[in-house]
Protein backbone atom coordinates (compact mmCIF):
# COMPACT_ATOMS: atom_id res chain seq x y z
CA UNK A 1 0.00 0.00 0.00
CA UNK A 2 1.45 3.32 -0.94
CA UNK A 3 1.42 6.32 1.34
CA UNK A 4 -0.48 8.31 -1.25
CA UNK A 5 -3.30 5.71 -1.26
CA UNK A 6 -3.55 5.98 2.52
CA UNK A 7 -3.45 9.79 2.32
CA UNK A 8 -6.29 9.76 -0.23
CA UNK A 9 -8.31 7.51 2.09
CA UNK A 10 -7.69 9.74 5.11
CA UNK A 11 -8.56 12.83 3.07
CA UNK A 12 -12.17 11.52 3.03
CA UNK A 13 -12.56 12.43 6.71
CA UNK A 14 -14.86 15.44 6.99
CA UNK A 15 -14.56 18.22 9.58
CA UNK A 16 -17.86 19.44 11.00
CA UNK A 17 -17.63 22.61 13.12
CA UNK A 18 -19.66 23.14 16.27
CA UNK A 19 -20.72 19.51 16.75
CA UNK A 20 -21.79 18.11 19.17
CA UNK A 21 -21.65 21.58 20.70
CA UNK A 22 -20.26 25.03 19.82
CA UNK A 23 -16.47 25.18 19.67
CA UNK A 24 -15.94 21.46 18.96
CA UNK A 25 -14.64 20.40 15.54
CA UNK A 26 -16.05 16.91 14.89
CA UNK A 27 -14.17 14.52 12.59
CA UNK A 28 -16.63 12.38 10.62
CA UNK A 29 -15.29 9.11 9.24
CA UNK A 30 -18.59 8.20 7.54
CA UNK A 31 -17.32 9.00 4.00
CA UNK A 32 -14.21 6.87 4.64
CA UNK A 33 -16.35 3.95 5.87
CA UNK A 34 -18.52 4.27 2.77
CA UNK A 35 -15.63 3.95 0.30
CA UNK A 36 -14.65 0.27 0.08
CA UNK A 37 -11.12 0.83 -1.25
CA UNK A 38 -10.35 3.62 1.20
CA UNK A 39 -11.72 1.62 4.12
CA UNK A 40 -9.63 -1.42 3.11
CA UNK A 41 -6.48 0.74 2.98
CA UNK A 42 -7.16 2.13 6.45
CA UNK A 43 -7.74 -1.36 7.88
CA UNK A 44 -4.48 -2.58 6.28
CA UNK A 45 -2.60 0.37 7.77
CA UNK A 46 -4.13 -0.16 11.22
CA UNK A 47 -3.13 -3.83 11.01
CA UNK A 48 0.47 -2.84 10.37
CA UNK A 49 0.38 -0.54 13.40
CA UNK A 50 -1.16 -3.12 15.75
CA UNK A 51 1.68 -5.50 14.94
CA UNK A 52 2.16 -9.02 16.24
CA UNK A 53 1.97 -10.26 19.80
CA UNK A 54 -1.68 -9.31 20.25
CA UNK A 55 -4.32 -11.79 21.41
CA UNK A 56 -7.39 -9.58 21.11
CA UNK A 57 -8.56 -6.13 20.08
CA UNK A 58 -10.64 -3.81 22.24
CA UNK A 59 -13.08 -1.56 20.41
CA UNK A 60 -14.67 1.58 21.78
CA UNK A 61 -18.35 2.22 20.96
CA UNK A 62 -19.35 3.04 18.27
CA UNK A 63 -16.95 3.86 15.43
CA UNK A 64 -14.22 1.79 17.07
CA UNK A 65 -16.54 -1.21 16.62
CA UNK A 66 -16.48 -0.77 12.84
CA UNK A 67 -12.69 -0.49 12.69
CA UNK A 68 -11.87 -3.26 15.17
CA UNK A 69 -14.36 -5.71 13.69
CA UNK A 70 -12.84 -5.35 10.22
CA UNK A 71 -9.30 -5.48 11.62
CA UNK A 72 -10.11 -8.47 13.83
CA UNK A 73 -11.51 -10.34 10.84
CA UNK A 74 -8.48 -9.48 8.71
CA UNK A 75 -6.01 -10.52 11.43
CA UNK A 76 -7.92 -13.48 12.92
CA UNK A 77 -8.40 -11.75 16.28
CA UNK A 78 -11.41 -11.54 18.56
CA UNK A 79 -12.80 -8.20 19.62
CA UNK A 80 -13.86 -7.02 23.08
CA UNK A 81 -16.60 -4.41 22.76
CA UNK A 82 -16.31 -1.56 25.27
CA UNK A 83 -19.81 -0.12 25.66
CA UNK A 84 -21.66 2.94 26.83
CA UNK A 85 -23.63 2.33 30.06
CA UNK A 86 -26.97 0.56 30.18
CA UNK A 87 -26.35 -1.73 27.20
CA UNK A 88 -24.91 -4.78 28.95
CA UNK A 89 -26.61 -7.41 31.09
CA UNK A 90 -23.38 -8.40 32.87
CA UNK A 91 -20.68 -5.79 33.49
CA UNK A 92 -17.11 -6.68 34.49
CA UNK A 93 -16.09 -3.08 35.08
CA UNK A 94 -17.19 0.52 34.74
CA UNK A 95 -15.16 3.75 34.43
CA UNK A 96 -16.27 7.39 34.40
CA UNK A 97 -13.99 9.81 32.53
CA UNK A 98 -13.71 13.33 31.09
CA UNK A 99 -14.32 14.19 27.45
CA UNK A 100 -13.32 17.29 25.48
CA UNK A 101 -16.90 18.54 26.00
CA UNK A 102 -18.22 16.80 29.15
CA UNK A 103 -18.06 13.45 30.93
CA UNK A 104 -18.93 9.89 29.94
CA UNK A 105 -18.91 6.31 31.19
CA UNK A 106 -17.69 3.07 29.63
CA UNK A 107 -18.36 -0.53 30.60
CA UNK A 108 -16.60 -3.81 29.81
CA UNK A 109 -18.72 -6.94 29.34
CA UNK A 110 -17.97 -9.80 31.71
CA UNK A 111 -15.80 -12.46 30.04
CA UNK A 112 -14.72 -10.31 27.12
CA UNK A 113 -10.99 -10.52 28.00
CA UNK A 114 -8.98 -13.09 29.92
CA UNK A 115 -6.28 -12.70 32.56
CA UNK A 116 -2.90 -12.07 30.92
CA UNK A 117 -4.34 -11.54 27.45
CA UNK A 118 -2.45 -9.00 25.30
CA UNK A 119 -4.99 -6.48 24.00
CA UNK A 120 -4.61 -3.60 21.55
CA UNK A 121 -7.15 -0.77 21.71
CA UNK A 122 -8.63 0.40 18.39
CA UNK A 123 -10.62 3.61 17.99
CA UNK A 124 -11.28 6.27 15.40
CA UNK A 125 -9.96 9.47 17.00
CA UNK A 126 -7.60 10.18 19.89
CA UNK A 127 -8.59 13.59 21.27
CA UNK A 128 -8.18 14.34 24.98
CA UNK A 129 -7.34 10.68 25.68
CA UNK A 130 -10.10 10.14 28.22
CA UNK A 131 -11.93 7.44 26.26
CA UNK A 132 -8.81 5.44 25.49
CA UNK A 133 -7.41 5.83 29.02
CA UNK A 134 -10.73 4.63 30.46
CA UNK A 135 -10.67 1.65 28.09
CA UNK A 136 -7.11 0.79 29.16
CA UNK A 137 -8.18 1.02 32.82
CA UNK A 138 -11.10 -1.35 32.20
CA UNK A 139 -8.87 -3.85 30.40
CA UNK A 140 -6.22 -3.80 33.12
CA UNK A 141 -8.84 -4.22 35.84
CA UNK A 142 -9.95 -7.38 34.02
CA UNK A 143 -6.36 -8.68 34.04
CA UNK A 144 -5.43 -7.89 30.43
CA UNK A 145 -2.15 -6.35 29.28
CA UNK A 146 -2.63 -3.30 27.05
CA UNK A 147 -0.10 -3.55 24.19
CA UNK A 148 -0.91 -0.29 22.44
CA UNK A 149 -3.48 2.03 20.95
CA UNK A 150 -4.17 2.36 17.23
CA UNK A 151 -6.32 5.19 15.90
CA UNK A 152 -7.11 6.62 12.51
CA UNK A 153 -6.71 10.24 13.60
CA UNK A 154 -4.95 11.95 16.50
CA UNK A 155 -5.74 15.53 17.50
CA UNK A 156 -2.27 16.48 18.67
CA UNK A 157 -3.22 19.82 20.25
CA UNK A 158 -5.45 18.05 22.79
CA UNK A 159 -2.48 15.99 24.09
CA UNK A 160 -4.41 12.74 24.57
CA UNK A 161 -1.22 10.70 24.67
CA UNK A 162 -0.35 12.28 28.01
CA UNK A 163 -3.05 10.21 29.76
CA UNK A 164 -1.67 6.93 28.44
CA UNK A 165 1.75 6.84 30.08
CA UNK A 166 4.05 4.31 28.43
CA UNK A 167 1.34 2.74 26.23
CA UNK A 168 2.46 3.05 22.59
CA UNK A 169 0.10 5.12 20.44
CA UNK A 170 -0.09 4.70 16.66
CA UNK A 171 -2.07 7.20 14.60
CA UNK A 172 -2.46 6.98 10.84
CA UNK A 173 -2.71 10.78 10.71
CA UNK A 174 -1.95 13.46 13.27
CA UNK A 175 -3.53 16.91 12.92
MONOR-V859124 format. One line per field, one symbol per residue. ss: DSSP state (H for helix, E for strand, - for the rest). burial: 1 if it has 24 or more other C-alpha atoms within 12 Angstrom, else 0. A space follows every 10 residues. Layout:
ss=???
burial=???
//
This chain:
ss=--HHHHHHHH ---EEEE--- ----EEEE-H HHHH-HHHHH HHHHHHHHHH -----EEEEE --HHHHHHHH HHHHH--EEE EEEE------ EEEEEEEEE- -EEEEEEEE- -------EEE EEEEEE---H HHHHHHHHHH H---EEEEEE EEEE-HHH-H HHHH----EE EEEE-
burial=0000010011 1110000000 0000011111 0110000111 1111111011 1001111111 1011111111 1100101111 1111000000 0111101001 0000111110 0110001111 1111111111 1111111111 0101111111 1111100001 1011001011 11110
//
